[in-house]
Each structure stands twice: as C-alpha cells, then as structure tokens.
Amino acid sequence: MKRLMILIGAASIAGSALMLSGCLPLAATGIVAGALAANDRRTLGAQTEDTSIEFKAGARLRDAMRFPGGISVTSYNRRVLLTGQVGSAEDRRMAEQIVSKIDNVRSVENALQVAGQPALTASASDATVSAGVKAALLENSETHATAVKVVTEAGVVYLMGIASRKEADRVAHVASRVRGVQKVVAVFEIVSDEELARILKGQSESR
C-alpha cells in the first residue's frame, strides 16, 4: 500500500490548554518514556535510523552552514522536518539539499524561515505550546498522543506520525484549539485503515 505525505494548514481557535508540569518525578518520567516507546508505530529499525539521521544531519549542517544553531532536525520514519531560521533563501535551499543526501532519508519537509521575513509571533513559549498540545491529545479519548510527535517553532505546531487520514484530521483539529498555537502543520505519513490495523497488530504482538 502506497503511503502518502499530507500537509495540513489550519488556523488555530483560541481555547484552554492543559499544561504539563516540568517537575515530574523521575519514576513518572520513566513511565512516560516507556509508554512512548511501546506505542511508537515505527519499527525498531526505523527508530534507530531516525536517531542516526538526526545526528548526521546536525553534523553536516554544522560543517556547511553559517548559523547551524538556528536549525532543528526531526526525523520520523526516515522523513525529515527542518525548522528554525536561516540567513538567506540560499541557506534554506542548501540545508534541504544537504539533508536530502543523507542515506535512507525518504523525504524532507523544509519549514525553515529566512531571517527578516514576516513570521507569526508566538504568544507563548514553544515548549509550553508543545506541552499543551500533548496534554490536549492525551485528554482526548479519540486521539493517540503517544503515536504523535509534536514540534513547535514560533507558535507553529508540526505534527508527525503514521496515521489514517481521519485520525490525522482529528489530531490536527485538537491541536489547533490549544492556547498559543498560531498554526498547525500536519506532516503525517498517511496509511489506509487496513494498513494501520496491521501496524497496530504487529505492535501489540511484539510487546
């Protein structure tokens, strides 16, 4: 079954956001980390490869770019998201080209902003917004928060994961209602309901 990438832009709706405490006990943190790993829809090999891709991308960008500290690299199932700021349109193109040449990278979603261009102003810190989105997904009985990776840059929330189209739309809607979210960009790998069921079955059998 062919998998498709979708890009969904949605204006946020102001709403109440649940905030996650930054002072969780170590035991609770370990439980959360374990839950994330157990519910990850990627294969173990893909998770390992994503870590490798992020490391290689960071190293190569540091070697080639003038302002590497302004670029964040997130890989999910070998699909890479670039966020942050660069000095010029040429730097933006160069960053994408560098990352796209890394072994096993399937695609690159270039969300880098050129410094000085008009941009959305975040009404809250990105970390707080990400925490609020995660909390909202956890609270909603129809979304699977542990299967979604949330990346926030200047109030713009990027959602990554493997999902059905209906599930992706639902997650994007929930995220759009969180306080501080300026825009939602859902970069999901869309699979059919049947393929998602196979993924979840394999995930359950491997536990």
N, CA and C atoms as a LAMMPS dump frame, in Angstrom:
ITEM: TIMESTEP
0
ITEM: NUMBER OF ATOMS
621
ITEM: BOX BOUNDS ff ff ff
-5.0000000000000000e+02 5.0000000000000000e+02
-5.0000000000000000e+02 5.0000000000000000e+02
-5.0000000000000000e+02 5.0000000000000000e+02
ITEM: ATOMS id mol type element x y z
1 1 1 N 0.847 -1.19 0
2 1 2 C 0 0 0
3 1 3 C 0.884 1.241 0
4 2 1 N 0.668 2.128 -0.981
5 2 2 C 1.486 3.323 -1.079
6 2 3 C 1.155 4.277 0.051
7 3 1 N 2.17 4.849 0.652
8 3 2 C 1.969 5.794 1.74
9 3 3 C 2.149 7.203 1.206
10 4 1 N 1.314 8.123 1.654
11 4 2 C 1.328 9.481 1.163
12 4 3 C 1.64 10.445 2.281
13 5 1 N 2.283 11.568 1.933
14 5 2 C 2.524 12.631 2.891
15 5 3 C 1.453 13.689 2.698
16 6 1 N 0.942 14.273 3.788
17 6 2 C -0.015 15.363 3.662
18 6 3 C 0.486 16.556 4.439
19 7 1 N 0.1 17.737 3.976
20 7 2 C 0.448 18.982 4.649
21 7 3 C -0.854 19.712 4.903
22 8 1 N -1.218 19.866 6.155
23 8 2 C -2.492 20.482 6.503
24 8 3 C -2.233 21.77 7.251
25 9 1 N -2.732 22.892 6.763
26 9 2 C -2.611 24.162 7.468
27 9 3 C -3.96 24.523 8.057
28 10 1 N -3.993 24.873 9.324
29 10 2 C -5.272 25.229 9.942
30 10 3 C -5.065 26.373 10.9
31 11 1 N -5.892 27.379 10.811
32 11 2 C -5.816 28.491 11.758
33 11 3 C -6.254 27.987 13.116
34 12 1 N -5.584 28.46 14.142
35 12 2 C -5.933 27.967 15.477
36 12 3 C -7.175 28.652 16.006
37 13 1 N -7.859 27.973 16.92
38 13 2 C -9.019 28.529 17.615
39 13 3 C -8.618 28.679 19.072
40 14 1 N -8.752 29.892 19.603
41 14 2 C -8.322 30.108 20.984
42 14 3 C -9.095 29.2 21.915
43 15 1 N -8.378 28.634 22.869
44 15 2 C -9.056 27.724 23.799
45 15 3 C -8.196 27.474 25.004
46 16 1 N -8.726 26.745 25.951
47 16 2 C -7.983 26.429 27.157
48 16 3 C -6.996 25.328 26.871
49 17 1 N -5.805 25.425 27.448
50 17 2 C -4.788 24.4 27.251
51 17 3 C -4.385 23.83 28.59
52 18 1 N -4.245 22.526 28.626
53 18 2 C -3.74 21.874 29.833
54 18 3 C -2.232 21.926 29.795
55 19 1 N -1.609 22.354 30.846
56 19 2 C -0.165 22.49 30.89
57 19 3 C 0.453 21.311 31.625
58 20 1 N 1.545 20.781 31.06
59 20 2 C 2.252 19.687 31.712
60 20 3 C 3.307 20.261 32.636
61 21 1 N 3.419 19.737 33.816
62 21 2 C 4.417 20.215 34.769
63 21 3 C 5.809 19.831 34.323
64 22 1 N 6.768 20.747 34.504
65 22 2 C 8.15 20.46 34.159
66 22 3 C 8.881 19.781 35.298
67 23 1 N 8.185 19.436 36.367
68 23 2 C 8.83 18.848 37.539
69 23 3 C 8.293 17.458 37.826
70 24 1 N 8.161 16.644 36.802
71 24 2 C 7.69 15.278 37.012
72 24 3 C 8.744 14.466 37.748
73 25 1 N 8.346 13.588 38.649
74 25 2 C 9.308 12.718 39.315
75 25 3 C 10.008 11.848 38.285
76 26 1 N 11.206 11.396 38.61
77 26 2 C 11.965 10.566 37.68
78 26 3 C 11.216 9.298 37.323
79 27 1 N 10.527 8.704 38.292
80 27 2 C 9.789 7.469 38.024
81 27 3 C 8.693 7.714 37.002
82 28 1 N 7.991 8.852 37.157
83 28 2 C 6.922 9.18 36.212
84 28 3 C 7.492 9.443 34.833
85 29 1 N 8.64 10.13 34.787
86 29 2 C 9.289 10.396 33.511
87 29 3 C 9.64 9.094 32.813
88 30 1 N 10.133 8.129 33.583
89 30 2 C 10.486 6.835 33.005
90 30 3 C 9.279 6.107 32.465
91 31 1 N 8.161 6.226 33.185
92 31 2 C 6.923 5.583 32.737
93 31 3 C 6.462 6.195 31.427
94 32 1 N 6.518 7.534 31.333
95 32 2 C 6.113 8.215 30.102
96 32 3 C 6.998 7.794 28.943
97 33 1 N 8.318 7.749 29.186
98 33 2 C 9.252 7.347 28.134
99 33 3 C 8.97 5.928 27.674
100 34 1 N 8.668 5.054 28.637
101 34 2 C 8.363 3.671 28.283
102 34 3 C 7.096 3.571 27.462
103 35 1 N 6.097 4.382 27.817
104 35 2 C 4.836 4.375 27.072
105 35 3 C 5.044 4.87 25.653
106 36 1 N 5.87 5.895 25.507
107 36 2 C 6.155 6.416 24.176
108 36 3 C 6.802 5.36 23.304
109 37 1 N 7.781 4.647 23.86
110 37 2 C 8.478 3.612 23.099
111 37 3 C 7.54 2.466 22.753
112 38 1 N 6.704 2.074 23.712
113 38 2 C 5.809 0.941 23.499
114 38 3 C 4.748 1.236 22.456
115 39 1 N 4.345 2.501 22.332
116 39 2 C 3.277 2.866 21.412
117 39 3 C 3.778 3.506 20.125
118 40 1 N 5.081 3.515 19.925
119 40 2 C 5.65 4.065 18.699
120 40 3 C 5.275 3.171 17.524
121 41 1 N 4.704 3.745 16.486
122 41 2 C 4.252 2.96 15.345
123 41 3 C 5.364 2.651 14.351
124 42 1 N 6.54 3.201 14.581
125 42 2 C 7.689 2.859 13.743
126 42 3 C 8.269 1.522 14.18
127 43 1 N 8.955 0.862 13.266
128 43 2 C 9.689 -0.335 13.657
129 43 3 C 10.895 0.095 14.478
130 44 1 N 11.473 -0.84 15.214
131 44 2 C 12.664 -0.53 16
132 44 3 C 13.79 -0.066 15.083
133 45 1 N 13.888 -0.692 13.908
134 45 2 C 14.913 -0.295 12.947
135 45 3 C 14.727 1.135 12.481
136 46 1 N 13.483 1.534 12.243
137 46 2 C 13.205 2.902 11.803
138 46 3 C 13.52 3.904 12.907
139 47 1 N 13.219 3.551 14.16
140 47 2 C 13.531 4.441 15.278
141 47 3 C 15.036 4.665 15.38
142 48 1 N 15.791 3.581 15.224
143 48 2 C 17.255 3.683 15.278
144 48 3 C 17.772 4.524 14.125
145 49 1 N 17.204 4.313 12.947
146 49 2 C 17.629 5.059 11.766
147 49 3 C 17.31 6.54 11.911
148 50 1 N 16.171 6.86 12.502
149 50 2 C 15.81 8.264 12.7
150 50 3 C 16.815 8.971 13.606
151 51 1 N 17.238 8.29 14.654
152 51 2 C 18.248 8.867 15.549
153 51 3 C 19.541 9.126 14.79
154 52 1 N 19.928 8.175 13.951
155 52 2 C 21.144 8.309 13.152
156 52 3 C 21.025 9.461 12.158
157 53 1 N 19.868 9.581 11.518
158 53 2 C 19.652 10.657 10.547
159 53 3 C 19.757 12.021 11.219
160 54 1 N 19.151 12.171 12.388
161 54 2 C 19.205 13.447 13.094
162 54 3 C 20.639 13.799 13.477
163 55 1 N 21.4 12.805 13.914
164 55 2 C 22.802 13.031 14.291
165 55 3 C 23.627 13.449 13.074
166 56 1 N 23.486 12.701 11.97
167 56 2 C 24.246 13.006 10.756
168 56 3 C 23.869 14.37 10.191
169 57 1 N 22.579 14.669 10.194
170 57 2 C 22.125 15.954 9.661
171 57 3 C 22.696 17.109 10.47
172 58 1 N 22.655 16.985 11.792
173 58 2 C 23.201 18.031 12.638
174 58 3 C 24.678 18.26 12.379
175 59 1 N 25.43 17.165 12.236
176 59 2 C 26.87 17.266 12
177 59 3 C 27.169 17.916 10.651
178 60 1 N 26.447 17.512 9.616
179 60 2 C 26.71 18.048 8.278
180 60 3 C 26.282 19.504 8.154
181 61 1 N 25.204 19.867 8.815
182 61 2 C 24.774 21.263 8.786
183 61 3 C 25.756 22.147 9.538
184 62 1 N 26.299 21.636 10.634
185 62 2 C 27.303 22.404 11.383
186 62 3 C 28.532 22.653 10.522
187 63 1 N 28.896 21.678 9.71
188 63 2 C 30.076 21.818 8.859
189 63 3 C 29.851 22.797 7.707
190 64 1 N 28.607 22.869 7.22
191 64 2 C 28.355 23.625 5.995
192 64 3 C 27.669 24.97 6.186
193 65 1 N 26.907 25.133 7.244
194 65 2 C 26.093 26.336 7.393
195 65 3 C 26.754 27.373 8.299
196 66 1 N 26.42 28.626 8.06
197 66 2 C 26.973 29.706 8.873
198 66 3 C 26.28 29.823 10.226
199 67 1 N 25.004 29.473 10.287
200 67 2 C 24.259 29.594 11.537
201 67 3 C 23.554 28.279 11.851
202 68 1 N 24.32 27.223 12.117
203 68 2 C 23.71 25.909 12.341
204 68 3 C 22.835 25.836 13.577
205 69 1 N 23.088 26.72 14.542
206 69 2 C 22.31 26.678 15.77
207 69 3 C 20.848 27.027 15.568
208 70 1 N 20.534 27.642 14.412
209 70 2 C 19.163 28.052 14.161
210 70 3 C 18.314 27.001 13.491
211 71 1 N 18.876 25.808 13.233
212 71 2 C 18.152 24.756 12.528
213 71 3 C 17.904 23.566 13.45
214 72 1 N 16.661 23.119 13.488
215 72 2 C 16.316 21.906 14.233
216 72 3 C 15.933 20.82 13.239
217 73 1 N 16.428 19.609 13.484
218 73 2 C 16.172 18.478 12.589
219 73 3 C 15.367 17.418 13.341
220 74 1 N 14.229 17.039 12.794
221 74 2 C 13.401 15.986 13.383
222 74 3 C 13.116 14.945 12.317
223 75 1 N 13.453 13.69 12.606
224 75 2 C 13.208 12.606 11.65
225 75 3 C 12.187 11.635 12.229
226 76 1 N 11.191 11.283 11.425
227 76 2 C 10.185 10.3 11.839
228 76 3 C 9.941 9.349 10.679
229 77 1 N 10.283 8.087 10.897
230 77 2 C 10.154 7.06 9.863
231 77 3 C 10.91 7.459 8.599
232 78 1 N 12.079 8.059 8.813
233 78 2 C 13.012 8.452 7.757
234 78 3 C 12.521 9.645 6.934
235 79 1 N 11.506 10.328 7.428
236 79 2 C 11.031 11.561 6.802
237 79 3 C 11.46 12.713 7.71
238 80 1 N 12.14 13.699 7.138
239 80 2 C 12.803 14.73 7.942
240 80 3 C 12.061 16.066 7.878
241 81 1 N 11.92 16.691 9.038
242 81 2 C 11.343 18.032 9.153
243 81 3 C 12.443 18.993 9.583
244 82 1 N 12.61 20.089 8.842
245 82 2 C 13.58 21.129 9.191
246 82 3 C 12.822 22.357 9.673
247 83 1 N 13.133 22.829 10.875
248 83 2 C 12.502 24.029 11.414
249 83 3 C 13.572 24.971 11.943
250 84 1 N 13.191 26.235 12.121
251 84 2 C 14.136 27.219 12.62
252 84 3 C 14.341 28.344 11.622
253 85 1 N 15.442 29.083 11.794
254 85 2 C 15.728 30.219 10.926
255 85 3 C 17.099 30.106 10.293
256 86 1 N 17.212 30.628 9.067
257 86 2 C 18.498 30.708 8.368
258 86 3 C 18.667 32.13 7.851
259 87 1 N 19.888 32.441 7.389
260 87 2 C 20.187 33.813 6.995
261 87 3 C 19.695 34.235 5.631
262 88 1 N 19.458 33.271 4.745
263 88 2 C 19.067 33.626 3.38
264 88 3 C 18.302 32.49 2.722
265 89 1 N 17.675 32.807 1.588
266 89 2 C 16.958 31.784 0.824
267 89 3 C 17.93 30.724 0.323
268 90 1 N 19.15 31.138 0.011
269 90 2 C 20.156 30.177 -0.45
270 90 3 C 20.526 29.201 0.664
271 91 1 N 20.66 29.713 1.892
272 91 2 C 20.934 28.832 3.033
273 91 3 C 19.791 27.836 3.23
274 92 1 N 18.578 28.28 3.017
275 92 2 C 17.409 27.411 3.155
276 92 3 C 17.473 26.263 2.149
277 93 1 N 17.789 26.603 0.908
278 93 2 C 17.908 25.57 -0.132
279 93 3 C 19.066 24.627 0.166
280 94 1 N 20.178 25.203 0.63
281 94 2 C 21.355 24.396 0.913
282 94 3 C 21.085 23.394 2.031
283 95 1 N 20.396 23.843 3.075
284 95 2 C 20.096 22.95 4.198
285 95 3 C 19.277 21.754 3.728
286 96 1 N 18.269 22.007 2.92
287 96 2 C 17.435 20.907 2.414
288 96 3 C 18.25 19.955 1.543
289 97 1 N 19.106 20.519 0.715
290 97 2 C 19.929 19.689 -0.169
291 97 3 C 20.877 18.802 0.631
292 98 1 N 21.492 19.363 1.654
293 98 2 C 22.423 18.602 2.491
294 98 3 C 21.715 17.434 3.163
295 99 1 N 20.563 17.706 3.75
296 99 2 C 19.84 16.664 4.485
297 99 3 C 19.275 15.607 3.545
298 100 1 N 18.814 16.019 2.381
299 100 2 C 18.211 15.067 1.443
300 100 3 C 19.21 14.041 0.928
301 101 1 N 20.506 14.348 1.013
302 101 2 C 21.542 13.438 0.514
303 101 3 C 22.003 12.42 1.56
304 102 1 N 21.49 12.519 2.776
305 102 2 C 21.862 11.562 3.822
306 102 3 C 21.223 10.213 3.522
307 103 1 N 21.983 9.162 3.714
308 103 2 C 21.49 7.809 3.435
309 103 3 C 20.177 7.533 4.165
310 104 1 N 19.238 6.928 3.45
311 104 2 C 17.955 6.447 3.98
312 104 3 C 16.927 7.538 4.259
313 105 1 N 17.249 8.8 3.946
314 105 2 C 16.241 9.855 4.073
315 105 3 C 15.249 9.708 2.926
316 106 1 N 13.972 9.584 3.268
317 106 2 C 12.935 9.36 2.257
318 106 3 C 12.394 10.67 1.69
319 107 1 N 12.291 11.685 2.519
320 107 2 C 11.797 12.987 2.061
321 107 3 C 12.162 14.046 3.09
322 108 1 N 12.14 15.311 2.659
323 108 2 C 12.459 16.43 3.55
324 108 3 C 11.335 17.46 3.472
325 109 1 N 10.774 17.807 4.608
326 109 2 C 9.789 18.887 4.704
327 109 3 C 10.532 20.116 5.21
328 110 1 N 10.749 21.088 4.326
329 110 2 C 11.554 22.257 4.655
330 110 3 C 10.658 23.383 5.165
331 111 1 N 10.632 23.561 6.486
332 111 2 C 9.829 24.622 7.104
333 111 3 C 10.719 25.739 7.644
334 112 1 N 11.947 25.834 7.151
335 112 2 C 12.875 26.868 7.607
336 112 3 C 12.394 28.25 7.178
337 113 1 N 12.544 29.217 8.075
338 113 2 C 12.19 30.599 7.783
339 113 3 C 13.454 31.411 7.55
340 114 1 N 13.399 32.324 6.589
341 114 2 C 14.533 33.206 6.33
342 114 3 C 14.454 34.384 7.288
343 115 1 N 15.532 34.657 8.009
344 115 2 C 15.56 35.739 8.993
345 115 3 C 15.169 37.055 8.334
346 116 1 N 14.3 37.798 9
347 116 2 C 13.868 39.084 8.469
348 116 3 C 12.545 39.027 7.737
349 117 1 N 12.11 37.821 7.358
350 117 2 C 10.818 37.691 6.7
351 117 3 C 9.704 37.788 7.732
352 118 1 N 8.531 38.278 7.317
353 118 2 C 7.398 38.32 8.25
354 118 3 C 7.086 36.924 8.759
355 119 1 N 6.85 36.798 10.034
356 119 2 C 6.559 35.48 10.61
357 119 3 C 5.499 35.621 11.69
358 120 1 N 4.841 34.534 12.007
359 120 2 C 3.867 34.53 13.09
360 120 3 C 4.585 34.723 14.419
361 121 1 N 4 35.475 15.299
362 121 2 C 4.591 35.704 16.611
363 121 3 C 3.96 34.769 17.626
364 122 1 N 4.786 34.009 18.287
365 122 2 C 4.27 33.055 19.275
366 122 3 C 3.757 33.813 20.495
367 123 1 N 2.605 33.405 21.013
368 123 2 C 2.052 34.055 22.197
369 123 3 C 2.504 33.357 23.472
370 124 1 N 3.194 32.268 23.339
371 124 2 C 3.719 31.533 24.493
372 124 3 C 4.985 30.83 24.044
373 125 1 N 5.775 30.361 25.001
374 125 2 C 7 29.675 24.625
375 125 3 C 6.669 28.401 23.868
376 126 1 N 7.542 28.033 22.948
377 126 2 C 7.308 26.839 22.135
378 126 3 C 7.198 25.581 22.989
379 127 1 N 8.015 25.502 24.028
380 127 2 C 7.965 24.322 24.896
381 127 3 C 6.607 24.207 25.577
382 128 1 N 6.065 25.344 26.009
383 128 2 C 4.763 25.347 26.664
384 128 3 C 3.661 24.96 25.688
385 129 1 N 3.764 25.457 24.457
386 129 2 C 2.772 25.116 23.435
387 129 3 C 2.804 23.621 23.14
388 130 1 N 4.005 23.062 22.971
389 130 2 C 4.125 21.623 22.711
390 130 3 C 3.526 20.812 23.853
391 131 1 N 3.809 21.243 25.086
392 131 2 C 3.259 20.547 26.251
393 131 3 C 1.737 20.625 26.259
394 132 1 N 1.204 21.786 25.897
395 132 2 C -0.238 21.953 25.858
396 132 3 C -0.894 21.069 24.812
397 133 1 N -0.249 20.952 23.657
398 133 2 C -0.78 20.091 22.594
399 133 3 C -0.77 18.634 23.038
400 134 1 N 0.339 18.207 23.624
401 134 2 C 0.434 16.828 24.104
402 134 3 C -0.641 16.536 25.152
403 135 1 N -0.827 17.488 26.058
404 135 2 C -1.831 17.306 27.104
405 135 3 C -3.231 17.201 26.507
406 136 1 N -3.517 18.039 25.516
407 136 2 C -4.832 18.011 24.875
408 136 3 C -5.065 16.69 24.155
409 137 1 N -4.024 16.162 23.522
410 137 2 C -4.15 14.877 22.828
411 137 3 C -4.347 13.735 23.824
412 138 1 N -3.659 13.827 24.96
413 138 2 C -3.819 12.807 26
414 138 3 C -5.225 12.834 26.593
415 139 1 N -5.765 14.039 26.733
416 139 2 C -7.091 14.193 27.335
417 139 3 C -8.2 13.702 26.401
418 140 1 N -7.969 13.805 25.096
419 140 2 C -8.995 13.417 24.127
420 140 3 C -8.989 11.901 23.925
421 141 1 N -10.13 11.275 24.15
422 141 2 C -10.208 9.811 24.071
423 141 3 C -10.098 9.281 22.643
424 142 1 N -10.198 10.168 21.656
425 142 2 C -10.175 9.729 20.263
426 142 3 C -8.83 9.962 19.587
427 143 1 N -7.84 10.426 20.336
428 143 2 C -6.508 10.631 19.77
429 143 3 C -5.478 9.814 20.548
430 144 1 N -4.414 9.439 19.872
431 144 2 C -3.357 8.629 20.48
432 144 3 C -2.088 9.488 20.59
433 145 1 N -1.961 10.174 21.716
434 145 2 C -0.882 11.139 21.892
435 145 3 C 0.497 10.511 21.769
436 146 1 N 0.652 9.272 22.252
437 146 2 C 1.971 8.646 22.237
438 146 3 C 2.405 8.238 20.835
439 147 1 N 1.499 8.325 19.865
440 147 2 C 1.845 7.979 18.486
441 147 3 C 2.105 9.222 17.639
442 148 1 N 2.092 10.398 18.283
443 148 2 C 2.267 11.658 17.559
444 148 3 C 3.493 12.397 18.077
445 149 1 N 4.347 12.846 17.165
446 149 2 C 5.495 13.676 17.551
447 149 3 C 5.111 15.13 17.316
448 150 1 N 5.303 15.972 18.336
449 150 2 C 4.924 17.38 18.269
450 150 3 C 6.179 18.247 18.263
451 151 1 N 6.3 19.106 17.261
452 151 2 C 7.417 20.045 17.16
453 151 3 C 6.823 21.44 17.011
454 152 1 N 7.248 22.384 17.858
455 152 2 C 6.713 23.747 17.786
456 152 3 C 7.829 24.74 17.503
457 153 1 N 7.592 25.628 16.556
458 153 2 C 8.56 26.658 16.184
459 153 3 C 7.804 27.967 16.001
460 154 1 N 8.077 28.944 16.889
461 154 2 C 7.438 30.263 16.822
462 154 3 C 5.918 30.164 16.783
463 155 1 N 5.372 29.263 17.579
464 155 2 C 3.927 29.125 17.667
465 155 3 C 3.294 28.253 16.605
466 156 1 N 4.083 27.824 15.627
467 156 2 C 3.581 26.919 14.586
468 156 3 C 3.835 25.486 15.04
469 157 1 N 2.785 24.688 15.102
470 157 2 C 2.888 23.311 15.584
471 157 3 C 2.935 22.349 14.401
472 158 1 N 3.978 21.526 14.371
473 158 2 C 4.137 20.496 13.342
474 158 3 C 3.842 19.144 13.986
475 159 1 N 2.999 18.372 13.337
476 159 2 C 2.604 17.062 13.843
477 159 3 C 3.123 15.976 12.915
478 160 1 N 3.851 15.01 13.488
479 160 2 C 4.419 13.927 12.697
480 160 3 C 3.949 12.589 13.251
481 161 1 N 3.866 11.598 12.377
482 161 2 C 3.471 10.273 12.817
483 161 3 C 2.923 9.459 11.663
484 162 1 N 2.522 8.245 11.961
485 162 2 C 1.883 7.36 10.992
486 162 3 C 0.417 7.28 11.39
487 163 1 N -0.487 7.656 10.496
488 163 2 C -1.899 7.746 10.868
489 163 3 C -2.805 7.553 9.664
490 164 1 N -4.057 7.231 9.947
491 164 2 C -5.072 7.222 8.893
492 164 3 C -5.454 8.677 8.631
493 165 1 N -6.083 8.935 7.505
494 165 2 C -6.458 10.321 7.196
495 165 3 C -7.43 10.881 8.241
496 166 1 N -8.393 10.072 8.652
497 166 2 C -9.364 10.519 9.652
498 166 3 C -8.674 10.847 10.969
499 167 1 N -7.737 9.994 11.368
500 167 2 C -7.009 10.214 12.62
501 167 3 C -6.163 11.48 12.535
502 168 1 N -5.499 11.689 11.392
503 168 2 C -4.659 12.872 11.212
504 168 3 C -5.484 14.15 11.296
505 169 1 N -6.65 14.157 10.661
506 169 2 C -7.526 15.33 10.714
507 169 3 C -7.979 15.611 12.146
508 170 1 N -8.288 14.552 12.889
509 170 2 C -8.756 14.707 14.264
510 170 3 C -7.651 15.294 15.145
511 171 1 N -6.439 14.775 14.999
512 171 2 C -5.307 15.269 15.793
513 171 3 C -5.038 16.741 15.477
514 172 1 N -5.064 17.1 14.19
515 172 2 C -4.825 18.486 13.793
516 172 3 C -5.88 19.416 14.388
517 173 1 N -7.114 18.969 14.416
518 173 2 C -8.193 19.791 14.977
519 173 3 C -7.99 20.009 16.479
520 174 1 N -7.664 18.95 17.197
521 174 2 C -7.432 19.071 18.64
522 174 3 C -6.273 20.023 18.908
523 175 1 N -5.186 19.882 18.156
524 175 2 C -4.013 20.738 18.353
525 175 3 C -4.335 22.202 18.065
526 176 1 N -5.177 22.454 17.079
527 176 2 C -5.489 23.831 16.682
528 176 3 C -6.223 24.613 17.771
529 177 1 N -6.815 23.923 18.719
530 177 2 C -7.593 24.584 19.759
531 177 3 C -6.77 24.917 21.018
532 178 1 N -5.514 24.563 21.007
533 178 2 C -4.662 24.8 22.185
534 178 3 C -4.193 26.256 22.219
535 179 1 N -4.219 26.83 23.399
536 179 2 C -3.784 28.216 23.566
537 179 3 C -2.329 28.386 23.131
538 180 1 N -2.061 29.45 22.396
539 180 2 C -0.706 29.741 21.95
540 180 3 C -0.379 29.19 20.58
541 181 1 N -1.212 28.31 20.06
542 181 2 C -0.968 27.74 18.726
543 181 3 C -1.392 28.758 17.671
544 182 1 N -0.446 29.167 16.833
545 182 2 C -0.732 30.12 15.77
546 182 3 C -1.202 29.427 14.49
547 183 1 N -0.694 28.222 14.286
548 183 2 C -0.982 27.483 13.054
549 183 3 C -0.622 26.023 13.287
550 184 1 N -1.307 25.118 12.613
551 184 2 C -0.999 23.693 12.697
552 184 3 C -0.597 23.187 11.317
553 185 1 N 0.544 22.528 11.258
554 185 2 C 1.003 21.896 10.021
555 185 3 C 1.173 20.412 10.315
556 186 1 N 0.302 19.592 9.741
557 186 2 C 0.345 18.151 9.996
558 186 3 C 1.116 17.459 8.885
559 187 1 N 2.273 16.926 9.231
560 187 2 C 3.128 16.244 8.259
561 187 3 C 3.068 14.75 8.57
562 188 1 N 1.927 14.177 8.344
563 188 2 C 1.731 12.764 8.664
564 188 3 C 2.041 11.873 7.465
565 189 1 N 2.436 10.653 7.768
566 189 2 C 2.523 9.617 6.751
567 189 3 C 1.165 8.912 6.778
568 190 1 N 0.387 9.132 5.74
569 190 2 C -0.982 8.622 5.722
570 190 3 C -1.024 7.189 5.2
571 191 1 N -1.695 6.328 5.949
572 191 2 C -1.876 4.932 5.545
573 191 3 C -3.369 4.614 5.576
574 192 1 N -3.744 3.544 4.918
575 192 2 C -5.147 3.134 4.923
576 192 3 C -5.521 2.592 6.298
577 193 1 N -6.811 2.495 6.554
578 193 2 C -7.272 1.926 7.82
579 193 3 C -6.782 0.49 7.978
580 194 1 N -6.758 -0.249 6.861
581 194 2 C -6.31 -1.642 6.898
582 194 3 C -4.828 -1.734 7.241
583 195 1 N -4.028 -0.859 6.639
584 195 2 C -2.592 -0.897 6.925
585 195 3 C -2.309 -0.462 8.356
586 196 1 N -3.046 0.528 8.836
587 196 2 C -2.865 0.959 10.22
588 196 3 C -3.208 -0.175 11.176
589 197 1 N -4.254 -0.919 10.87
590 197 2 C -4.64 -2.058 11.712
591 197 3 C -3.529 -3.096 11.748
592 198 1 N -2.867 -3.313 10.61
593 198 2 C -1.749 -4.27 10.569
594 198 3 C -0.576 -3.771 11.41
595 199 1 N -0.311 -2.474 11.333
596 199 2 C 0.78 -1.897 12.122
597 199 3 C 0.503 -2.058 13.613
598 200 1 N -0.713 -1.75 14.018
599 200 2 C -1.08 -1.843 15.432
600 200 3 C -1.073 -3.286 15.919
601 201 1 N -1.471 -4.21 15.056
602 201 2 C -1.455 -5.624 15.425
603 201 3 C -0.022 -6.097 15.634
604 202 1 N 0.863 -5.726 14.716
605 202 2 C 2.265 -6.106 14.857
606 202 3 C 2.893 -5.488 16.084
607 203 1 N 2.5 -4.253 16.386
608 203 2 C 2.997 -3.556 17.573
609 203 3 C 2.572 -4.289 18.835
610 204 1 N 1.322 -4.727 18.872
611 204 2 C 0.794 -5.44 20.037
612 204 3 C 1.478 -6.791 20.216
613 205 1 N 1.723 -7.495 19.124
614 205 2 C 2.338 -8.823 19.196
615 205 3 C 3.8 -8.766 19.607
616 206 1 N 4.45 -7.614 19.372
617 206 2 C 5.872 -7.5 19.69
618 206 3 C 6.125 -7.133 21.139
619 207 1 N 5.083 -6.798 21.897
620 207 2 C 5.256 -6.393 23.304
621 207 3 C 5.504 -7.606 24.182
